[in-house]
Amino acid sequence: MMLFELLGAVLITSAIVFILSIFLFALPKVEGYSMVPTLRDGDRVYVNKRGKLKNFELVYVKIPGTKEKEIRRIIGMPGQKITFKNDQLQIDGQDKEEKFIFDEQQKSQENGRLYTDDFSTFTLTGKSDIPEGKYLLMGDNRPYSVDSRNRGLVDQKDIIGVVEMRVLPLHLLQSF
């Protein structure tokens, strides 16, 4: 009898968690190296499907035309003008620090290379600023990441949610 009650409780709890995950959260596994050093291949993250989209947030996104999903960082939002020149990000003409890749930028510059190749919203889209409902997403591993620089801007409808924390491996548990 006790085993039957325990099994029933586990099944009900599992059903509730499954239903909540459809609407509120996801726990995807990071695949690949586009987000190094922030996230590594095999990390598991918590995604809030109702999270607020803003500059520098990590987001979980569907790749249009495929069944694939990936994690990238919001660099540009609708209405913003983005420019990269000599590894310096400018949003609407204002210099912005990218603290999350500071060490990697320093190493690249010491080796005489740029970590992020020069580009602008205009060179990517032919428009001066990011259109409504679109986002410019980039991986933190800039020299090797496939992102908006290659695939174009991302539609808001393709953004599943905001990555709020790394949950596995446990010794690297971290909130973003």
C-alpha positions in Angstrom: 0.0 0.0 0.0 2.8 2.4 1.0 4.6 1.6 -2.3 1.5 2.3 -4.3 1.1 5.8 -2.6 4.7 6.6 -3.2 4.5 5.6 -6.8 1.3 7.7 -7.2 3.0 10.8 -5.6 6.1 10.4 -7.9 3.8 10.1 -11.0 1.7 13.2 -10.0 4.8 15.2 -9.2 6.4 14.2 -12.5 3.3 15.2 -14.4 3.2 18.6 -12.7 6.9 19.3 -13.4 6.4 18.2 -17.1 3.4 20.5 -17.5 5.2 23.5 -15.9 8.3 22.9 -18.1 6.2 23.3 -21.2 5.2 26.9 -20.2 7.8 28.1 -17.7 11.2 26.6 -18.0 13.6 24.3 -19.9 16.8 22.5 -18.8 18.8 22.2 -22.1 22.3 20.8 -22.4 25.0 23.0 -24.0 26.3 21.6 -27.2 29.5 22.8 -28.8 32.0 25.5 -27.9 30.4 28.8 -29.2 29.8 30.0 -25.6 33.3 29.3 -24.1 34.4 30.6 -21.6 30.9 31.3 -20.1 29.5 27.9 -20.9 31.1 24.7 -21.9 30.0 21.6 -24.0 27.9 19.4 -21.8 26.9 22.0 -19.2 23.2 22.0 -18.3 21.4 25.3 -17.8 18.1 26.6 -16.4 16.1 28.6 -19.0 13.2 30.9 -17.8 10.7 31.0 -20.7 9.2 34.1 -19.3 12.5 36.0 -18.7 13.0 39.6 -19.8 15.1 40.1 -22.9 17.8 42.7 -22.6 21.4 43.4 -23.7 24.0 40.8 -22.7 21.4 38.2 -21.5 22.1 34.6 -22.5 19.2 33.2 -24.5 18.1 29.8 -25.6 17.0 30.0 -29.3 15.6 27.9 -32.1 17.6 27.9 -35.3 15.1 28.6 -38.1 14.7 25.9 -40.7 16.2 23.2 -38.4 15.2 21.3 -35.2 18.4 22.6 -33.5 18.5 24.9 -30.6 21.5 26.8 -29.1 22.5 29.4 -26.5 23.8 32.8 -27.5 24.1 36.3 -26.0 21.9 39.3 -26.9 24.3 42.0 -28.2 21.7 44.1 -30.0 18.0 44.7 -29.5 15.3 46.2 -31.7 16.0 49.8 -32.5 19.7 49.7 -31.5 22.6 50.5 -33.8 25.5 48.1 -33.2 29.1 48.6 -34.3 32.3 46.6 -33.5 35.6 48.4 -34.3 38.9 47.3 -33.0 37.3 44.9 -30.5 35.2 47.8 -29.1 31.4 47.3 -29.0 29.3 50.4 -29.5 25.6 50.4 -28.9 23.9 53.6 -30.3 27.3 55.3 -30.4 28.2 54.5 -26.7 31.2 52.3 -25.9 30.1 49.2 -23.9 32.3 46.8 -22.0 31.9 43.1 -22.5 33.3 41.9 -19.2 32.4 38.3 -19.9 35.1 38.0 -22.6 37.6 40.5 -21.2 40.4 38.0 -20.8 39.9 36.5 -24.2 40.0 39.9 -25.8 43.3 40.7 -24.0 44.9 37.5 -25.1 43.9 38.1 -28.8 45.2 41.6 -28.7 48.5 40.5 -27.2 48.8 38.2 -30.2 48.0 41.0 -32.6 44.5 39.8 -33.4 41.0 41.0 -32.9 38.7 38.8 -30.8 35.6 40.1 -32.6 36.0 41.1 -36.3 34.8 44.6 -37.2 31.2 44.9 -38.4 28.1 47.0 -37.9 24.3 46.6 -38.1 24.5 48.2 -41.5 27.1 45.7 -42.9 25.0 42.8 -41.6 21.5 44.0 -42.6 21.8 47.0 -44.9 19.8 49.0 -42.3 21.2 51.4 -39.8 19.5 49.9 -36.8 18.0 46.5 -35.8 14.4 46.2 -37.0 11.5 45.7 -34.6 11.1 42.1 -33.4 14.7 41.2 -34.3 17.8 40.6 -32.2 21.5 40.4 -32.8 22.9 37.3 -31.0 26.5 36.3 -30.7 28.5 33.5 -29.0 31.1 34.4 -26.5 33.8 32.4 -28.4 33.8 35.0 -31.1 36.4 33.7 -33.5 34.6 30.3 -33.7 30.9 31.0 -33.0 28.2 30.7 -35.7 25.7 33.4 -34.8 23.9 36.5 -36.2 27.1 37.5 -38.1 26.6 34.4 -40.3 22.9 33.5 -40.0 21.4 37.0 -39.7 19.3 38.6 -37.0 17.0 36.3 -34.9 13.2 36.8 -34.7 11.8 37.3 -31.2 9.5 34.3 -31.8 12.5 32.0 -32.1 13.8 33.0 -28.7 12.7 30.3 -26.2 13.8 32.0 -23.0 16.5 33.6 -20.9 19.3 31.4 -19.5 19.3 32.2 -15.8 21.9 29.8 -14.4 24.2 26.8 -15.0 22.9 23.9 -12.9 25.3 21.2 -13.9 28.1 20.3 -13.3 27.2 21.1 -9.7 30.7 22.4 -8.8 30.2 25.1 -11.5 26.7 26.1 -10.3 26.4 29.8 -11.3 23.7 32.4 -11.7 23.8 34.8 -14.7 
